[in-house]
Amino acid sequence: MANMTYCAAENTRNAMNQLLDLIESGNKNDVFEEEAPYNTEAMAIEDISYLAKELSNACTNLIDKYGN
């Protein structure tokens, strides 16, 4: 389900905190044991790793340009 634009950052932050808690507690360690095509959670984590770097750059640029 897509986020509404007015709360996309807030909802994404909450989802990122939830996933970070799961990873740090070891609750995602087993996702890399799955074989294709059942390793969708592992593939999503790999995608998130890349996207988080891109999002960090975009947020930094936005803050630098429009932030306080």
C-alpha positions in Angstrom: 0.0 0.0 0.0 1.4 3.4 -1.0 1.9 6.2 1.6 -0.1 9.4 1.3 2.2 12.1 0.3 1.5 14.2 3.4 2.8 11.5 5.7 5.1 9.5 3.5 8.2 10.4 5.5 6.6 9.7 8.9 5.2 6.3 7.8 8.5 5.4 6.2 10.5 6.4 9.3 8.2 4.1 11.4 8.6 1.2 9.0 12.3 1.7 8.9 12.5 1.7 12.7 10.4 -1.5 12.8 12.7 -3.3 10.3 15.8 -2.0 12.1 14.5 -3.5 15.4 13.8 -6.8 13.7 17.3 -6.9 12.1 19.1 -5.9 15.3 17.2 -8.5 17.3 18.2 -11.3 14.9 14.6 -11.8 13.7 15.7 -11.5 10.0 18.8 -13.7 10.1 17.0 -16.7 8.5 15.7 -14.9 5.4 19.0 -15.6 3.6 18.5 -19.3 4.0 15.6 -19.4 1.5 16.2 -20.4 -2.1 14.8 -18.5 -5.1 12.0 -17.9 -5.8 11.1 -17.9 -2.1 13.8 -15.5 -1.0 11.7 -12.4 -1.6 12.4 -11.0 2.0 16.2 -11.4 1.4 15.9 -9.6 -1.9 13.8 -6.9 -0.4 16.5 -6.3 2.3 19.2 -6.1 -0.4 17.0 -3.6 -2.3 16.4 -1.6 0.9 20.2 -1.4 1.6 20.7 0.3 -1.8 17.6 2.5 -1.6 18.4 3.6 1.9 21.7 5.1 0.6 19.9 6.8 -2.2 17.2 8.1 0.2 19.9 9.4 2.6 21.5 11.4 -0.2 18.1 12.8 -1.4 17.1 13.8 2.2 20.5 15.4 2.8 20.1 17.4 -0.4 16.6 18.4 0.6 17.7 19.5 4.0 20.6 21.4 2.7 18.4 23.3 0.2 15.3 23.9 2.2 16.0 23.0 5.8 16.7 25.3 8.7 
